[in-house]
C-alpha cells in the first residue's frame, strides 16, 4: 500500500525543458564555441548538471566554466521560462488533503530547486525536498530516494516515486519504491518503459488514481 509520494522536479512538476535547453546551448556556444545537437545536450537531464557537463569536455577548467556560464544564464532566465505543468497544484492539493506526505527528490541543487517551487507556491505542499547537494549520491543511485522516504517517515517500499527520466525510474526501483513514469516530461515513453516502472501516467492528474 502506498502511504507517501515523492516526485522528481524538472519535467515532472515543473516544465523547464526550454530553459534547460537554451541554457545548455548558451553555455556550450559561449565556452566551447560549438553547436551541439539538442538531443545530445538533453540526453542526461535528470542527473546533476556537473555530471552532464563531462559529456562535453574532459578538461576540468572548461567543465567548471560551463557550469558557471550555464548557472548564470539560467538564473537570469528562470522566472520567465519556468511554469508548472497543468494540474500540478490541484494534484498536490488533493494528495495532501488525503493525508499523503509529499516530497521532492531532484538532481538540481537545493537552492535552485526551491527557487522554482517557491515561484509557484508549491513548496508549501512538501514535507521534504532533497537536492543534489543534500545527499552524497545521485540518481540513478537509489540513495537520495531512500533518504526522501525516510524523511517522510516511511519505508521506501511504502512510497511512490514519480519521475520523467530513466534515472528517476532506476533510482526509485533501486530504492524499492513503486515507480510511476511521467510520460508528460522530457523523455519518450519507449525510454521510460524500458526501465520497467510499475505505472505509466499520461498526466499528473493520473497520479491520485494510482492510490
mmCIF file of the C-alpha atoms, coordinates in Angstrom:
data_MODEL
# 
_entry.id   MODEL 
# 
loop_
_atom_site.group_PDB 
_atom_site.id 
_atom_site.type_symbol 
_atom_site.label_atom_id 
_atom_site.label_alt_id 
_atom_site.label_comp_id 
_atom_site.label_asym_id 
_atom_site.label_entity_id 
_atom_site.label_seq_id 
_atom_site.pdbx_PDB_ins_code 
_atom_site.Cartn_x 
_atom_site.Cartn_y 
_atom_site.Cartn_z 
_atom_site.occupancy 
_atom_site.B_iso_or_equiv 
_atom_site.pdbx_formal_charge 
_atom_site.auth_seq_id 
_atom_site.auth_comp_id 
_atom_site.auth_asym_id 
_atom_site.auth_atom_id 
_atom_site.pdbx_PDB_model_num 
ATOM 1   C CA . UNK A 1 1   ? 0.000  0.000  0.000   1.00 0.00 ? 1   UNK A CA 1 
ATOM 2   C CA . UNK A 1 2   ? 1.322  3.420  -0.968  1.00 0.00 ? 2   UNK A CA 1 
ATOM 3   C CA . UNK A 1 3   ? 1.480  5.752  2.024   1.00 0.00 ? 3   UNK A CA 1 
ATOM 4   C CA . UNK A 1 4   ? 3.656  8.630  0.738   1.00 0.00 ? 4   UNK A CA 1 
ATOM 5   C CA . UNK A 1 5   ? 4.615  10.148 -2.614  1.00 0.00 ? 5   UNK A CA 1 
ATOM 6   C CA . UNK A 1 6   ? 7.916  11.515 -3.860  1.00 0.00 ? 6   UNK A CA 1 
ATOM 7   C CA . UNK A 1 7   ? 8.243  13.494 -7.088  1.00 0.00 ? 7   UNK A CA 1 
ATOM 8   C CA . UNK A 1 8   ? 11.062 14.484 -9.367  1.00 0.00 ? 8   UNK A CA 1 
ATOM 9   C CA . UNK A 1 9   ? 11.058 18.211 -10.164 1.00 0.00 ? 9   UNK A CA 1 
ATOM 10  C CA . UNK A 1 10  ? 12.161 19.189 -13.694 1.00 0.00 ? 10  UNK A CA 1 
ATOM 11  C CA . UNK A 1 11  ? 9.942  17.548 -16.273 1.00 0.00 ? 11  UNK A CA 1 
ATOM 12  C CA . UNK A 1 12  ? 7.599  16.207 -13.605 1.00 0.00 ? 12  UNK A CA 1 
ATOM 13  C CA . UNK A 1 13  ? 6.250  19.123 -11.559 1.00 0.00 ? 13  UNK A CA 1 
ATOM 14  C CA . UNK A 1 14  ? 7.835  21.990 -13.489 1.00 0.00 ? 14  UNK A CA 1 
ATOM 15  C CA . UNK A 1 15  ? 8.151  22.407 -17.248 1.00 0.00 ? 15  UNK A CA 1 
ATOM 16  C CA . UNK A 1 16  ? 11.775 23.500 -17.599 1.00 0.00 ? 16  UNK A CA 1 
ATOM 17  C CA . UNK A 1 17  ? 12.626 21.890 -20.955 1.00 0.00 ? 17  UNK A CA 1 
ATOM 18  C CA . UNK A 1 18  ? 13.087 25.106 -22.927 1.00 0.00 ? 18  UNK A CA 1 
ATOM 19  C CA . UNK A 1 19  ? 15.022 26.786 -20.119 1.00 0.00 ? 19  UNK A CA 1 
ATOM 20  C CA . UNK A 1 20  ? 17.414 23.861 -19.753 1.00 0.00 ? 20  UNK A CA 1 
ATOM 21  C CA . UNK A 1 21  ? 17.977 23.538 -23.500 1.00 0.00 ? 21  UNK A CA 1 
ATOM 22  C CA . UNK A 1 22  ? 18.517 27.267 -24.002 1.00 0.00 ? 22  UNK A CA 1 
ATOM 23  C CA . UNK A 1 23  ? 20.903 27.402 -21.022 1.00 0.00 ? 23  UNK A CA 1 
ATOM 24  C CA . UNK A 1 24  ? 22.849 24.428 -22.376 1.00 0.00 ? 24  UNK A CA 1 
ATOM 25  C CA . UNK A 1 25  ? 23.073 25.939 -25.844 1.00 0.00 ? 25  UNK A CA 1 
ATOM 26  C CA . UNK A 1 26  ? 24.287 29.236 -24.408 1.00 0.00 ? 26  UNK A CA 1 
ATOM 27  C CA . UNK A 1 27  ? 26.933 27.556 -22.250 1.00 0.00 ? 27  UNK A CA 1 
ATOM 28  C CA . UNK A 1 28  ? 28.474 25.338 -24.934 1.00 0.00 ? 28  UNK A CA 1 
ATOM 29  C CA . UNK A 1 29  ? 28.382 28.130 -27.515 1.00 0.00 ? 29  UNK A CA 1 
ATOM 30  C CA . UNK A 1 30  ? 29.985 30.624 -25.123 1.00 0.00 ? 30  UNK A CA 1 
ATOM 31  C CA . UNK A 1 31  ? 32.622 28.354 -23.605 1.00 0.00 ? 31  UNK A CA 1 
ATOM 32  C CA . UNK A 1 32  ? 33.343 25.742 -26.275 1.00 0.00 ? 32  UNK A CA 1 
ATOM 33  C CA . UNK A 1 33  ? 32.356 27.722 -29.394 1.00 0.00 ? 33  UNK A CA 1 
ATOM 34  C CA . UNK A 1 34  ? 30.351 24.701 -30.512 1.00 0.00 ? 34  UNK A CA 1 
ATOM 35  C CA . UNK A 1 35  ? 26.851 23.971 -31.707 1.00 0.00 ? 35  UNK A CA 1 
ATOM 36  C CA . UNK A 1 36  ? 25.816 20.641 -30.179 1.00 0.00 ? 36  UNK A CA 1 
ATOM 37  C CA . UNK A 1 37  ? 22.560 18.920 -31.238 1.00 0.00 ? 37  UNK A CA 1 
ATOM 38  C CA . UNK A 1 38  ? 19.701 19.323 -28.757 1.00 0.00 ? 38  UNK A CA 1 
ATOM 39  C CA . UNK A 1 39  ? 19.271 15.575 -28.303 1.00 0.00 ? 39  UNK A CA 1 
ATOM 40  C CA . UNK A 1 40  ? 22.865 15.324 -27.071 1.00 0.00 ? 40  UNK A CA 1 
ATOM 41  C CA . UNK A 1 41  ? 22.534 18.362 -24.811 1.00 0.00 ? 41  UNK A CA 1 
ATOM 42  C CA . UNK A 1 42  ? 19.422 16.904 -23.186 1.00 0.00 ? 42  UNK A CA 1 
ATOM 43  C CA . UNK A 1 43  ? 20.476 13.255 -23.042 1.00 0.00 ? 43  UNK A CA 1 
ATOM 44  C CA . UNK A 1 44  ? 21.339 13.209 -19.344 1.00 0.00 ? 44  UNK A CA 1 
ATOM 45  C CA . UNK A 1 45  ? 18.788 15.624 -17.943 1.00 0.00 ? 45  UNK A CA 1 
ATOM 46  C CA . UNK A 1 46  ? 17.795 14.059 -14.660 1.00 0.00 ? 46  UNK A CA 1 
ATOM 47  C CA . UNK A 1 47  ? 21.367 13.704 -13.446 1.00 0.00 ? 47  UNK A CA 1 
ATOM 48  C CA . UNK A 1 48  ? 23.290 16.502 -11.699 1.00 0.00 ? 48  UNK A CA 1 
ATOM 49  C CA . UNK A 1 49  ? 24.415 19.286 -14.018 1.00 0.00 ? 49  UNK A CA 1 
ATOM 50  C CA . UNK A 1 50  ? 28.048 18.697 -13.062 1.00 0.00 ? 50  UNK A CA 1 
ATOM 51  C CA . UNK A 1 51  ? 27.729 15.121 -14.360 1.00 0.00 ? 51  UNK A CA 1 
ATOM 52  C CA . UNK A 1 52  ? 26.107 16.267 -17.596 1.00 0.00 ? 52  UNK A CA 1 
ATOM 53  C CA . UNK A 1 53  ? 28.883 18.736 -18.397 1.00 0.00 ? 53  UNK A CA 1 
ATOM 54  C CA . UNK A 1 54  ? 31.517 15.994 -18.500 1.00 0.00 ? 54  UNK A CA 1 
ATOM 55  C CA . UNK A 1 55  ? 29.848 14.801 -21.715 1.00 0.00 ? 55  UNK A CA 1 
ATOM 56  C CA . UNK A 1 56  ? 31.117 17.928 -23.462 1.00 0.00 ? 56  UNK A CA 1 
ATOM 57  C CA . UNK A 1 57  ? 34.679 18.233 -22.169 1.00 0.00 ? 57  UNK A CA 1 
ATOM 58  C CA . UNK A 1 58  ? 37.294 16.287 -20.239 1.00 0.00 ? 58  UNK A CA 1 
ATOM 59  C CA . UNK A 1 59  ? 39.057 19.470 -19.138 1.00 0.00 ? 59  UNK A CA 1 
ATOM 60  C CA . UNK A 1 60  ? 38.318 20.481 -15.541 1.00 0.00 ? 60  UNK A CA 1 
ATOM 61  C CA . UNK A 1 61  ? 38.693 24.192 -16.201 1.00 0.00 ? 61  UNK A CA 1 
ATOM 62  C CA . UNK A 1 62  ? 36.313 24.110 -19.164 1.00 0.00 ? 62  UNK A CA 1 
ATOM 63  C CA . UNK A 1 63  ? 33.901 21.901 -17.208 1.00 0.00 ? 63  UNK A CA 1 
ATOM 64  C CA . UNK A 1 64  ? 33.742 24.393 -14.363 1.00 0.00 ? 64  UNK A CA 1 
ATOM 65  C CA . UNK A 1 65  ? 33.326 27.297 -16.764 1.00 0.00 ? 65  UNK A CA 1 
ATOM 66  C CA . UNK A 1 66  ? 30.448 25.508 -18.489 1.00 0.00 ? 66  UNK A CA 1 
ATOM 67  C CA . UNK A 1 67  ? 28.782 25.148 -15.099 1.00 0.00 ? 67  UNK A CA 1 
ATOM 68  C CA . UNK A 1 68  ? 29.340 28.792 -14.229 1.00 0.00 ? 68  UNK A CA 1 
ATOM 69  C CA . UNK A 1 69  ? 28.022 30.139 -17.534 1.00 0.00 ? 69  UNK A CA 1 
ATOM 70  C CA . UNK A 1 70  ? 25.025 27.787 -17.528 1.00 0.00 ? 70  UNK A CA 1 
ATOM 71  C CA . UNK A 1 71  ? 24.018 28.692 -13.986 1.00 0.00 ? 71  UNK A CA 1 
ATOM 72  C CA . UNK A 1 72  ? 24.457 32.412 -14.531 1.00 0.00 ? 72  UNK A CA 1 
ATOM 73  C CA . UNK A 1 73  ? 22.285 32.390 -17.657 1.00 0.00 ? 73  UNK A CA 1 
ATOM 74  C CA . UNK A 1 74  ? 19.742 30.002 -16.158 1.00 0.00 ? 74  UNK A CA 1 
ATOM 75  C CA . UNK A 1 75  ? 19.261 32.169 -13.071 1.00 0.00 ? 75  UNK A CA 1 
ATOM 76  C CA . UNK A 1 76  ? 18.519 35.262 -15.175 1.00 0.00 ? 76  UNK A CA 1 
ATOM 77  C CA . UNK A 1 77  ? 16.027 33.485 -17.451 1.00 0.00 ? 77  UNK A CA 1 
ATOM 78  C CA . UNK A 1 78  ? 14.457 31.195 -14.836 1.00 0.00 ? 78  UNK A CA 1 
ATOM 79  C CA . UNK A 1 79  ? 11.370 33.078 -13.711 1.00 0.00 ? 79  UNK A CA 1 
ATOM 80  C CA . UNK A 1 80  ? 10.293 33.953 -17.254 1.00 0.00 ? 80  UNK A CA 1 
ATOM 81  C CA . UNK A 1 81  ? 10.699 30.455 -18.702 1.00 0.00 ? 81  UNK A CA 1 
ATOM 82  C CA . UNK A 1 82  ? 9.526  28.059 -15.974 1.00 0.00 ? 82  UNK A CA 1 
ATOM 83  C CA . UNK A 1 83  ? 5.938  27.045 -15.345 1.00 0.00 ? 83  UNK A CA 1 
ATOM 84  C CA . UNK A 1 84  ? 4.198  24.185 -13.552 1.00 0.00 ? 84  UNK A CA 1 
ATOM 85  C CA . UNK A 1 85  ? 2.566  21.530 -15.681 1.00 0.00 ? 85  UNK A CA 1 
ATOM 86  C CA . UNK A 1 86  ? -1.208 21.718 -15.844 1.00 0.00 ? 86  UNK A CA 1 
ATOM 87  C CA . UNK A 1 87  ? -2.847 20.019 -12.887 1.00 0.00 ? 87  UNK A CA 1 
ATOM 88  C CA . UNK A 1 88  ? 0.188  20.076 -10.593 1.00 0.00 ? 88  UNK A CA 1 
ATOM 89  C CA . UNK A 1 89  ? -1.257 22.318 -7.900  1.00 0.00 ? 89  UNK A CA 1 
ATOM 90  C CA . UNK A 1 90  ? -4.618 20.529 -7.953  1.00 0.00 ? 90  UNK A CA 1 
ATOM 91  C CA . UNK A 1 91  ? -2.883 17.144 -7.658  1.00 0.00 ? 91  UNK A CA 1 
ATOM 92  C CA . UNK A 1 92  ? -0.656 18.174 -4.770  1.00 0.00 ? 92  UNK A CA 1 
ATOM 93  C CA . UNK A 1 93  ? -3.629 19.764 -3.016  1.00 0.00 ? 93  UNK A CA 1 
ATOM 94  C CA . UNK A 1 94  ? -5.718 16.610 -3.428  1.00 0.00 ? 94  UNK A CA 1 
ATOM 95  C CA . UNK A 1 95  ? -2.933 14.315 -2.223  1.00 0.00 ? 95  UNK A CA 1 
ATOM 96  C CA . UNK A 1 96  ? -2.226 16.474 0.807   1.00 0.00 ? 96  UNK A CA 1 
ATOM 97  C CA . UNK A 1 97  ? -5.934 16.613 1.654   1.00 0.00 ? 97  UNK A CA 1 
ATOM 98  C CA . UNK A 1 98  ? -5.981 12.812 1.568   1.00 0.00 ? 98  UNK A CA 1 
ATOM 99  C CA . UNK A 1 99  ? -3.191 12.784 4.143   1.00 0.00 ? 99  UNK A CA 1 
ATOM 100 C CA . UNK A 1 100 ? -0.269 11.674 1.978   1.00 0.00 ? 100 UNK A CA 1 
ATOM 101 C CA . UNK A 1 101 ? 3.146  13.070 2.962   1.00 0.00 ? 101 UNK A CA 1 
ATOM 102 C CA . UNK A 1 102 ? 4.760  14.598 -0.128  1.00 0.00 ? 102 UNK A CA 1 
ATOM 103 C CA . UNK A 1 103 ? 8.346  15.261 -1.113  1.00 0.00 ? 103 UNK A CA 1 
ATOM 104 C CA . UNK A 1 104 ? 10.651 16.091 -4.000  1.00 0.00 ? 104 UNK A CA 1 
ATOM 105 C CA . UNK A 1 105 ? 13.869 14.294 -4.895  1.00 0.00 ? 105 UNK A CA 1 
ATOM 106 C CA . UNK A 1 106 ? 15.749 16.135 -7.635  1.00 0.00 ? 106 UNK A CA 1 
ATOM 107 C CA . UNK A 1 107 ? 19.211 16.216 -9.170  1.00 0.00 ? 107 UNK A CA 1 
ATOM 108 C CA . UNK A 1 108 ? 19.055 20.015 -9.102  1.00 0.00 ? 108 UNK A CA 1 
ATOM 109 C CA . UNK A 1 109 ? 20.856 21.828 -6.289  1.00 0.00 ? 109 UNK A CA 1 
ATOM 110 C CA . UNK A 1 110 ? 18.660 22.575 -3.281  1.00 0.00 ? 110 UNK A CA 1 
ATOM 111 C CA . UNK A 1 111 ? 18.511 26.369 -3.603  1.00 0.00 ? 111 UNK A CA 1 
ATOM 112 C CA . UNK A 1 112 ? 17.870 26.266 -7.342  1.00 0.00 ? 112 UNK A CA 1 
ATOM 113 C CA . UNK A 1 113 ? 15.097 23.711 -6.873  1.00 0.00 ? 113 UNK A CA 1 
ATOM 114 C CA . UNK A 1 114 ? 13.480 25.782 -4.149  1.00 0.00 ? 114 UNK A CA 1 
ATOM 115 C CA . UNK A 1 115 ? 13.518 28.820 -6.428  1.00 0.00 ? 115 UNK A CA 1 
ATOM 116 C CA . UNK A 1 116 ? 11.166 27.074 -8.834  1.00 0.00 ? 116 UNK A CA 1 
ATOM 117 C CA . UNK A 1 117 ? 8.965  25.580 -6.138  1.00 0.00 ? 117 UNK A CA 1 
ATOM 118 C CA . UNK A 1 118 ? 8.590  28.882 -4.293  1.00 0.00 ? 118 UNK A CA 1 
ATOM 119 C CA . UNK A 1 119 ? 7.883  30.783 -7.505  1.00 0.00 ? 119 UNK A CA 1 
ATOM 120 C CA . UNK A 1 120 ? 4.562  28.959 -7.756  1.00 0.00 ? 120 UNK A CA 1 
ATOM 121 C CA . UNK A 1 121 ? 3.921  28.293 -4.068  1.00 0.00 ? 121 UNK A CA 1 
ATOM 122 C CA . UNK A 1 122 ? 4.458  24.554 -4.460  1.00 0.00 ? 122 UNK A CA 1 
ATOM 123 C CA . UNK A 1 123 ? 6.927  24.346 -1.582  1.00 0.00 ? 123 UNK A CA 1 
ATOM 124 C CA . UNK A 1 124 ? 4.045  24.660 0.853   1.00 0.00 ? 124 UNK A CA 1 
ATOM 125 C CA . UNK A 1 125 ? 2.758  21.215 -0.147  1.00 0.00 ? 125 UNK A CA 1 
ATOM 126 C CA . UNK A 1 126 ? 6.018  19.439 0.637   1.00 0.00 ? 126 UNK A CA 1 
ATOM 127 C CA . UNK A 1 127 ? 7.229  17.657 3.752   1.00 0.00 ? 127 UNK A CA 1 
ATOM 128 C CA . UNK A 1 128 ? 10.763 17.306 2.369   1.00 0.00 ? 128 UNK A CA 1 
ATOM 129 C CA . UNK A 1 129 ? 12.945 18.433 -0.540  1.00 0.00 ? 129 UNK A CA 1 
ATOM 130 C CA . UNK A 1 130 ? 16.146 16.572 -1.459  1.00 0.00 ? 130 UNK A CA 1 
ATOM 131 C CA . UNK A 1 131 ? 18.536 18.334 -3.831  1.00 0.00 ? 131 UNK A CA 1 
ATOM 132 C CA . UNK A 1 132 ? 21.782 17.088 -5.324  1.00 0.00 ? 132 UNK A CA 1 
ATOM 133 C CA . UNK A 1 133 ? 23.748 18.803 -2.557  1.00 0.00 ? 133 UNK A CA 1 
ATOM 134 C CA . UNK A 1 134 ? 21.649 17.233 0.220   1.00 0.00 ? 134 UNK A CA 1 
ATOM 135 C CA . UNK A 1 135 ? 22.877 13.667 -0.259  1.00 0.00 ? 135 UNK A CA 1 
ATOM 136 C CA . UNK A 1 136 ? 26.301 12.291 -1.297  1.00 0.00 ? 136 UNK A CA 1 
ATOM 137 C CA . UNK A 1 137 ? 24.932 10.041 -4.053  1.00 0.00 ? 137 UNK A CA 1 
ATOM 138 C CA . UNK A 1 138 ? 22.815 11.000 -7.025  1.00 0.00 ? 138 UNK A CA 1 
ATOM 139 C CA . UNK A 1 139 ? 20.222 9.419  -9.267  1.00 0.00 ? 139 UNK A CA 1 
ATOM 140 C CA . UNK A 1 140 ? 20.263 6.802  -10.740 1.00 0.00 ? 140 UNK A CA 1 
ATOM 141 C CA . UNK A 1 141 ? 21.687 5.689  -7.368  1.00 0.00 ? 141 UNK A CA 1 
ATOM 142 C CA . UNK A 1 142 ? 18.758 4.913  -5.038  1.00 0.00 ? 142 UNK A CA 1 
ATOM 143 C CA . UNK A 1 143 ? 20.265 6.728  -2.055  1.00 0.00 ? 143 UNK A CA 1 
ATOM 144 C CA . UNK A 1 144 ? 18.510 10.102 -2.356  1.00 0.00 ? 144 UNK A CA 1 
ATOM 145 C CA . UNK A 1 145 ? 15.132 8.451  -2.948  1.00 0.00 ? 145 UNK A CA 1 
ATOM 146 C CA . UNK A 1 146 ? 15.592 6.205  0.086   1.00 0.00 ? 146 UNK A CA 1 
ATOM 147 C CA . UNK A 1 147 ? 16.544 9.270  2.115   1.00 0.00 ? 147 UNK A CA 1 
ATOM 148 C CA . UNK A 1 148 ? 13.443 11.112 0.918   1.00 0.00 ? 148 UNK A CA 1 
ATOM 149 C CA . UNK A 1 149 ? 11.255 8.207  2.007   1.00 0.00 ? 149 UNK A CA 1 
ATOM 150 C CA . UNK A 1 150 ? 12.944 8.230  5.400   1.00 0.00 ? 150 UNK A CA 1 
ATOM 151 C CA . UNK A 1 151 ? 12.262 11.952 5.811   1.00 0.00 ? 151 UNK A CA 1 
ATOM 152 C CA . UNK A 1 152 ? 8.600  11.306 5.025   1.00 0.00 ? 152 UNK A CA 1 
ATOM 153 C CA . UNK A 1 153 ? 8.562  8.742  7.825   1.00 0.00 ? 153 UNK A CA 1 
ATOM 154 C CA . UNK A 1 154 ? 8.061  5.668  5.671   1.00 0.00 ? 154 UNK A CA 1 
ATOM 155 C CA . UNK A 1 155 ? 9.951  2.713  4.317   1.00 0.00 ? 155 UNK A CA 1 
ATOM 156 C CA . UNK A 1 156 ? 10.729 3.148  0.622   1.00 0.00 ? 156 UNK A CA 1 
ATOM 157 C CA . UNK A 1 157 ? 8.501  0.182  -0.237  1.00 0.00 ? 157 UNK A CA 1 
ATOM 158 C CA . UNK A 1 158 ? 5.548  2.219  1.081   1.00 0.00 ? 158 UNK A CA 1 
ATOM 159 C CA . UNK A 1 159 ? 6.331  5.152  -1.236  1.00 0.00 ? 159 UNK A CA 1 
ATOM 160 C CA . UNK A 1 160 ? 5.574  6.018  -4.839  1.00 0.00 ? 160 UNK A CA 1 
ATOM 161 C CA . UNK A 1 161 ? 8.260  7.865  -6.819  1.00 0.00 ? 161 UNK A CA 1 
ATOM 162 C CA . UNK A 1 162 ? 7.048  9.787  -9.868  1.00 0.00 ? 162 UNK A CA 1 
ATOM 163 C CA . UNK A 1 163 ? 9.602  10.908 -12.439 1.00 0.00 ? 163 UNK A CA 1 
ATOM 164 C CA . UNK A 1 164 ? 10.095 11.639 -16.113 1.00 0.00 ? 164 UNK A CA 1 
ATOM 165 C CA . UNK A 1 165 ? 13.641 10.350 -16.691 1.00 0.00 ? 165 UNK A CA 1 
ATOM 166 C CA . UNK A 1 166 ? 15.085 6.837  -16.852 1.00 0.00 ? 166 UNK A CA 1 
ATOM 167 C CA . UNK A 1 167 ? 17.332 7.843  -13.949 1.00 0.00 ? 167 UNK A CA 1 
ATOM 168 C CA . UNK A 1 168 ? 14.242 8.514  -11.824 1.00 0.00 ? 168 UNK A CA 1 
ATOM 169 C CA . UNK A 1 169 ? 12.809 5.080  -12.529 1.00 0.00 ? 169 UNK A CA 1 
ATOM 170 C CA . UNK A 1 170 ? 16.169 3.395  -11.923 1.00 0.00 ? 170 UNK A CA 1 
ATOM 171 C CA . UNK A 1 171 ? 16.588 5.196  -8.603  1.00 0.00 ? 171 UNK A CA 1 
ATOM 172 C CA . UNK A 1 172 ? 13.039 4.523  -7.461  1.00 0.00 ? 172 UNK A CA 1 
ATOM 173 C CA . UNK A 1 173 ? 13.183 0.862  -8.416  1.00 0.00 ? 173 UNK A CA 1 
ATOM 174 C CA . UNK A 1 174 ? 16.554 0.508  -6.727  1.00 0.00 ? 174 UNK A CA 1 
ATOM 175 C CA . UNK A 1 175 ? 15.219 2.048  -3.536  1.00 0.00 ? 175 UNK A CA 1 
ATOM 176 C CA . UNK A 1 176 ? 12.288 -0.388 -3.502  1.00 0.00 ? 176 UNK A CA 1 
ATOM 177 C CA . UNK A 1 177 ? 9.596  2.210  -4.241  1.00 0.00 ? 177 UNK A CA 1 
ATOM 178 C CA . UNK A 1 178 ? 6.683  1.793  -6.533  1.00 0.00 ? 178 UNK A CA 1 
ATOM 179 C CA . UNK A 1 179 ? 7.547  3.903  -9.580  1.00 0.00 ? 179 UNK A CA 1 
ATOM 180 C CA . UNK A 1 180 ? 5.419  5.906  -11.991 1.00 0.00 ? 180 UNK A CA 1 
ATOM 181 C CA . UNK A 1 181 ? 6.746  7.117  -15.325 1.00 0.00 ? 181 UNK A CA 1 
ATOM 182 C CA . UNK A 1 182 ? 5.703  10.709 -16.046 1.00 0.00 ? 182 UNK A CA 1 
ATOM 183 C CA . UNK A 1 183 ? 5.013  10.490 -19.772 1.00 0.00 ? 183 UNK A CA 1 
ATOM 184 C CA . UNK A 1 184 ? 4.397  14.235 -19.989 1.00 0.00 ? 184 UNK A CA 1 
ATOM 185 C CA . UNK A 1 185 ? 8.066  15.055 -19.289 1.00 0.00 ? 185 UNK A CA 1 
ATOM 186 C CA . UNK A 1 186 ? 11.322 15.171 -21.220 1.00 0.00 ? 186 UNK A CA 1 
ATOM 187 C CA . UNK A 1 187 ? 11.857 11.513 -22.157 1.00 0.00 ? 187 UNK A CA 1 
ATOM 188 C CA . UNK A 1 188 ? 9.913  9.293  -24.508 1.00 0.00 ? 188 UNK A CA 1 
ATOM 189 C CA . UNK A 1 189 ? 7.523  6.593  -23.423 1.00 0.00 ? 189 UNK A CA 1 
ATOM 190 C CA . UNK A 1 190 ? 9.797  3.973  -25.006 1.00 0.00 ? 190 UNK A CA 1 
ATOM 191 C CA . UNK A 1 191 ? 12.804 5.106  -22.962 1.00 0.00 ? 191 UNK A CA 1 
ATOM 192 C CA . UNK A 1 192 ? 10.821 5.168  -19.727 1.00 0.00 ? 192 UNK A CA 1 
ATOM 193 C CA . UNK A 1 193 ? 9.006  1.864  -20.154 1.00 0.00 ? 193 UNK A CA 1 
ATOM 194 C CA . UNK A 1 194 ? 12.350 0.162  -20.827 1.00 0.00 ? 194 UNK A CA 1 
ATOM 195 C CA . UNK A 1 195 ? 13.162 0.813  -17.143 1.00 0.00 ? 195 UNK A CA 1 
ATOM 196 C CA . UNK A 1 196 ? 10.101 -1.183 -16.005 1.00 0.00 ? 196 UNK A CA 1 
ATOM 197 C CA . UNK A 1 197 ? 8.152  1.345  -13.942 1.00 0.00 ? 197 UNK A CA 1 
ATOM 198 C CA . UNK A 1 198 ? 5.183  -0.021 -12.024 1.00 0.00 ? 198 UNK A CA 1 
ATOM 199 C CA . UNK A 1 199 ? 2.896  2.551  -13.614 1.00 0.00 ? 199 UNK A CA 1 
ATOM 200 C CA . UNK A 1 200 ? 2.865  4.943  -16.555 1.00 0.00 ? 200 UNK A CA 1 
ATOM 201 C CA . UNK A 1 201 ? 0.860  8.172  -16.331 1.00 0.00 ? 201 UNK A CA 1 
ATOM 202 C CA . UNK A 1 202 ? -0.152 10.334 -19.281 1.00 0.00 ? 202 UNK A CA 1 
ATOM 203 C CA . UNK A 1 203 ? -0.636 13.352 -16.995 1.00 0.00 ? 203 UNK A CA 1 
ATOM 204 C CA . UNK A 1 204 ? -0.076 14.246 -13.377 1.00 0.00 ? 204 UNK A CA 1 
ATOM 205 C CA . UNK A 1 205 ? -3.797 14.104 -12.653 1.00 0.00 ? 205 UNK A CA 1 
ATOM 206 C CA . UNK A 1 206 ? -3.496 10.337 -13.154 1.00 0.00 ? 206 UNK A CA 1 
ATOM 207 C CA . UNK A 1 207 ? -1.334 10.003 -10.041 1.00 0.00 ? 207 UNK A CA 1 
ATOM 208 C CA . UNK A 1 208 ? -4.159 10.112 -7.447  1.00 0.00 ? 208 UNK A CA 1 
ATOM 209 C CA . UNK A 1 209 ? -5.908 7.348  -9.408  1.00 0.00 ? 209 UNK A CA 1 
ATOM 210 C CA . UNK A 1 210 ? -2.988 5.004  -8.636  1.00 0.00 ? 210 UNK A CA 1 
ATOM 211 C CA . UNK A 1 211 ? -3.741 5.216  -4.929  1.00 0.00 ? 211 UNK A CA 1 
# 
